[in-house]
Amino acid sequence: MSVVPGVVPSRRPGLLRVAGFVALLVAVSWGLGAFSAWPWTVNAPGSARLRISLRHVTGFTAGVRARSAEEIARLPAHMRPKDASVPTTGRRADAVLTVTLDGRPALTRTYRPTGVRRDGPVYAYEELEVAPGRHVVGVTLADASTGQAWPLTRDMELAPGRAPLVEFVAGGGWQAH
């Protein structure tokens, strides 16, 4: 290839390089099409799943002290609490989730509150693989500091290939969908 001053050499790819690129595109497209038609299953055939979801704000780990009327008056109006209590620590207690199927324990797990100082709510999502059929499902959420518990016991029909949701709603307790 001779270079003439003032003339830019051609940078067009050769025919073999273009054909190789087209062959690569065809192979990738064929592979994507083949794998998209391939069935992907999460559950084993003939099994069911039970999904449990919760968001819960637990109590504080330490006691609270009462604010004086002067302390409350010094706060701006938008920052005044509904009650006069002040937590002595910002940490919240752990939450304990217990799931039973037909009276037998299926899951017991402790969840920590979110946040760097553990002052946020507890979030949890669990999936349990169960045999299809009618089961007595028991779900209990307990606050580790106060011992307060929110139980649910329900007779549920778990169909093959289905995944019913049991959800804890703040202020409403457990709901099965």
C-alpha positions as a LaTeX table, in Angstrom:
\begin{tabular}{lrrr}
\hline
Residue & $x$ (\AA) & $y$ (\AA) & $z$ (\AA) \\
\hline
Met1 & 0.00 & 0.00 & 0.00 \\
Ser2 & 1.51 & 3.25 & $-1.04$ \\
Val3 & 0.83 & 6.37 & 0.85 \\
Val4 & 0.49 & 9.48 & $-1.23$ \\
Pro5 & 0.93 & 12.69 & 0.71 \\
Gly6 & $-2.40$ & 14.41 & 1.26 \\
Val7 & $-4.46$ & 11.26 & 0.61 \\
Val8 & $-6.02$ & 9.35 & 3.51 \\
Pro9 & $-5.61$ & 5.57 & 3.23 \\
Ser10 & $-8.82$ & 3.54 & 3.02 \\
Arg11 & $-10.04$ & 2.17 & 6.35 \\
Arg12 & $-12.87$ & 0.10 & 4.89 \\
Pro13 & $-12.79$ & $-3.47$ & 6.27 \\
Gly14 & $-12.12$ & $-6.27$ & 3.88 \\
Leu15 & $-14.79$ & $-8.63$ & 2.55 \\
Leu16 & $-13.61$ & $-11.50$ & 4.76 \\
Arg17 & $-13.86$ & $-9.36$ & 7.90 \\
Val18 & $-17.42$ & $-8.23$ & 7.03 \\
Ala19 & $-18.47$ & $-11.83$ & 6.32 \\
Gly20 & $-17.02$ & $-12.96$ & 9.66 \\
Phe21 & $-18.90$ & $-10.21$ & 11.51 \\
Val22 & $-22.18$ & $-11.14$ & 9.80 \\
Ala23 & $-21.60$ & $-14.81$ & 10.69 \\
Leu24 & $-20.99$ & $-13.82$ & 14.32 \\
Leu25 & $-24.22$ & $-11.77$ & 14.42 \\
Val26 & $-26.20$ & $-14.65$ & 12.91 \\
Ala27 & $-24.74$ & $-17.12$ & 15.44 \\
Val28 & $-25.52$ & $-14.86$ & 18.43 \\
Ser29 & $-29.05$ & $-14.18$ & 17.15 \\
Trp30 & $-29.68$ & $-17.89$ & 16.63 \\
Gly31 & $-28.36$ & $-18.67$ & 20.13 \\
Leu32 & $-30.60$ & $-16.03$ & 21.73 \\
Gly33 & $-33.61$ & $-17.34$ & 19.84 \\
Ala34 & $-32.88$ & $-20.94$ & 20.79 \\
Phe35 & $-32.40$ & $-20.17$ & 24.50 \\
Ser36 & $-35.46$ & $-17.92$ & 24.67 \\
Ala37 & $-37.64$ & $-20.80$ & 23.47 \\
Trp38 & $-36.13$ & $-23.20$ & 26.02 \\
Pro39 & $-38.46$ & $-23.47$ & 29.04 \\
Trp40 & $-37.02$ & $-22.30$ & 32.33 \\
Thr41 & $-38.73$ & $-23.38$ & 35.51 \\
Val42 & $-38.17$ & $-22.18$ & 39.04 \\
Asn43 & $-40.09$ & $-24.96$ & 40.76 \\
Ala44 & $-39.67$ & $-28.66$ & 40.43 \\
Pro45 & $-42.50$ & $-30.15$ & 38.37 \\
Gly46 & $-45.55$ & $-30.83$ & 40.52 \\
Ser47 & $-44.41$ & $-28.72$ & 43.48 \\
Ala48 & $-45.81$ & $-25.52$ & 44.97 \\
Arg49 & $-44.20$ & $-22.57$ & 46.72 \\
Leu50 & $-45.31$ & $-20.51$ & 49.68 \\
Arg51 & $-44.08$ & $-16.91$ & 49.59 \\
Ile52 & $-43.83$ & $-14.81$ & 52.75 \\
Ser53 & $-43.19$ & $-11.08$ & 52.65 \\
Leu54 & $-43.01$ & $-8.55$ & 55.45 \\
Arg55 & $-42.01$ & $-5.02$ & 56.35 \\
His56 & $-42.23$ & $-4.29$ & 60.06 \\
Val57 & $-41.00$ & $-1.52$ & 62.36 \\
Thr58 & $-39.97$ & $-3.14$ & 65.62 \\
Gly59 & $-39.74$ & $-1.46$ & 69.01 \\
Phe60 & $-36.58$ & 0.06 & 70.42 \\
Thr61 & $-34.16$ & $-2.17$ & 72.29 \\
Ala62 & $-33.90$ & 0.12 & 75.31 \\
Gly63 & $-36.52$ & 1.92 & 77.33 \\
Val64 & $-37.72$ & 5.46 & 76.76 \\
Arg65 & $-37.74$ & 8.56 & 78.91 \\
Ala66 & $-40.41$ & 11.24 & 78.97 \\
Arg67 & $-39.65$ & 14.69 & 77.56 \\
Ser68 & $-40.51$ & 17.70 & 79.63 \\
Ala69 & $-43.00$ & 20.29 & 78.40 \\
Glu70 & $-40.10$ & 22.77 & 77.94 \\
Glu71 & $-38.22$ & 20.32 & 75.67 \\
Ile72 & $-41.29$ & 19.84 & 73.50 \\
Ala73 & $-41.94$ & 23.60 & 73.34 \\
Arg74 & $-38.37$ & 24.23 & 72.09 \\
Leu75 & $-38.90$ & 21.93 & 69.09 \\
Pro76 & $-40.30$ & 23.37 & 65.86 \\
Ala77 & $-43.97$ & 22.53 & 65.36 \\
His78 & $-43.28$ & 20.03 & 62.56 \\
Met79 & $-40.79$ & 18.10 & 64.74 \\
Arg80 & $-42.96$ & 17.73 & 67.84 \\
Pro81 & $-43.73$ & 14.08 & 68.61 \\
Lys82 & $-47.21$ & 12.71 & 69.16 \\
Asp83 & $-46.15$ & 11.45 & 72.57 \\
Ala84 & $-43.50$ & 12.78 & 74.93 \\
Ser85 & $-41.27$ & 9.70 & 74.87 \\
Val86 & $-37.67$ & 9.81 & 73.72 \\
Pro87 & $-35.86$ & 6.54 & 72.96 \\
Thr88 & $-32.59$ & 6.21 & 74.87 \\
Thr89 & $-31.00$ & 4.39 & 71.95 \\
Gly90 & $-31.71$ & 4.51 & 68.25 \\
Arg91 & $-31.43$ & 0.75 & 67.81 \\
Arg92 & $-34.51$ & $-1.29$ & 67.10 \\
Ala93 & $-35.08$ & $-4.87$ & 68.17 \\
Asp94 & $-34.80$ & $-7.92$ & 65.94 \\
Ala95 & $-37.88$ & $-9.62$ & 64.52 \\
Val96 & $-38.42$ & $-13.38$ & 64.59 \\
Leu97 & $-40.41$ & $-15.11$ & 61.83 \\
Thr98 & $-41.72$ & $-18.62$ & 62.44 \\
Val99 & $-43.53$ & $-20.67$ & 59.78 \\
Thr100 & $-45.22$ & $-24.01$ & 60.44 \\
Leu101 & $-46.79$ & $-26.39$ & 57.94 \\
Asp102 & $-49.32$ & $-28.85$ & 59.33 \\
Gly103 & $-48.02$ & $-28.21$ & 62.86 \\
Arg104 & $-44.37$ & $-28.93$ & 61.99 \\
Pro105 & $-41.80$ & $-26.11$ & 61.98 \\
Ala106 & $-40.77$ & $-25.22$ & 58.42 \\
Leu107 & $-38.79$ & $-22.02$ & 59.06 \\
Thr108 & $-37.55$ & $-20.00$ & 62.02 \\
Arg109 & $-35.45$ & $-16.97$ & 61.18 \\
Thr110 & $-34.35$ & $-13.79$ & 62.95 \\
Tyr111 & $-34.11$ & $-10.55$ & 60.97 \\
Arg112 & $-32.18$ & $-7.43$ & 61.93 \\
Pro113 & $-33.50$ & $-3.94$ & 61.27 \\
Thr114 & $-32.04$ & $-2.08$ & 58.32 \\
Gly115 & $-29.78$ & 0.95 & 58.50 \\
Val116 & $-26.27$ & 1.54 & 59.71 \\
Arg117 & $-27.52$ & 2.10 & 63.27 \\
Arg118 & $-30.20$ & $-0.61$ & 62.97 \\
Asp119 & $-32.89$ & 2.02 & 63.30 \\
Gly120 & $-34.92$ & 1.17 & 60.19 \\
Pro121 & $-37.68$ & $-1.31$ & 59.49 \\
Val122 & $-37.21$ & $-5.06$ & 59.10 \\
Tyr123 & $-37.66$ & $-6.39$ & 55.56 \\
Ala124 & $-37.97$ & $-10.09$ & 54.79 \\
Tyr125 & $-38.93$ & $-12.27$ & 51.85 \\
Glu126 & $-38.92$ & $-16.06$ & 52.02 \\
Glu127 & $-40.00$ & $-18.81$ & 49.63 \\
Leu128 & $-40.70$ & $-22.33$ & 50.85 \\
Glu129 & $-41.11$ & $-25.27$ & 48.50 \\
Val130 & $-44.02$ & $-27.41$ & 49.68 \\
Ala131 & $-45.91$ & $-30.43$ & 48.44 \\
Pro132 & $-49.17$ & $-29.52$ & 46.70 \\
Gly133 & $-52.40$ & $-30.07$ & 48.56 \\
Arg134 & $-54.29$ & $-28.69$ & 51.52 \\
His135 & $-52.07$ & $-27.54$ & 54.40 \\
Val136 & $-52.54$ & $-25.72$ & 57.68 \\
Val137 & $-50.10$ & $-22.82$ & 57.39 \\
Gly138 & $-49.04$ & $-21.00$ & 60.56 \\
Val139 & $-47.03$ & $-17.79$ & 60.32 \\
Thr140 & $-45.94$ & $-15.79$ & 63.37 \\
Leu141 & $-43.98$ & $-12.55$ & 63.50 \\
Ala142 & $-42.63$ & $-11.66$ & 66.95 \\
Asp143 & $-40.87$ & $-8.57$ & 68.22 \\
Ala144 & $-37.76$ & $-9.79$ & 70.08 \\
Ser145 & $-37.73$ & $-6.92$ & 72.59 \\
Thr146 & $-41.38$ & $-6.77$ & 73.62 \\
Gly147 & $-42.42$ & $-10.31$ & 72.83 \\
Gln148 & $-45.50$ & $-9.02$ & 71.02 \\
Ala149 & $-46.54$ & $-11.48$ & 68.32 \\
Trp150 & $-48.75$ & $-11.37$ & 65.23 \\
Pro151 & $-49.91$ & $-14.92$ & 64.44 \\
Leu152 & $-51.82$ & $-16.25$ & 61.45 \\
Thr153 & $-53.13$ & $-19.78$ & 61.08 \\
Arg154 & $-54.94$ & $-20.57$ & 57.88 \\
Asp155 & $-56.01$ & $-23.64$ & 55.96 \\
Met156 & $-54.62$ & $-23.13$ & 52.43 \\
Glu157 & $-54.91$ & $-25.09$ & 49.20 \\
Leu158 & $-51.49$ & $-25.07$ & 47.50 \\
Ala159 & $-51.89$ & $-26.06$ & 43.86 \\
Pro160 & $-48.99$ & $-27.41$ & 41.75 \\
Gly161 & $-47.10$ & $-24.65$ & 39.99 \\
Arg162 & $-48.69$ & $-21.92$ & 42.15 \\
Ala163 & $-47.06$ & $-19.62$ & 44.71 \\
Pro164 & $-49.53$ & $-17.92$ & 47.07 \\
Leu165 & $-48.29$ & $-14.91$ & 49.02 \\
Val166 & $-48.68$ & $-14.37$ & 52.76 \\
Glu167 & $-47.89$ & $-10.72$ & 53.45 \\
Phe168 & $-47.54$ & $-8.73$ & 56.67 \\
Val169 & $-49.10$ & $-5.29$ & 56.30 \\
Ala170 & $-48.35$ & $-2.63$ & 58.91 \\
Gly171 & $-51.47$ & $-1.93$ & 60.92 \\
Gly172 & $-53.37$ & $-4.76$ & 59.28 \\
Gly173 & $-51.44$ & $-7.88$ & 60.24 \\
Trp174 & $-51.08$ & $-10.92$ & 58.00 \\
Gln175 & $-52.96$ & $-11.21$ & 54.71 \\
Ala176 & $-53.01$ & $-14.22$ & 52.40 \\
His177 & $-53.22$ & $-13.57$ & 48.66 \\
\hline
\end{tabular}
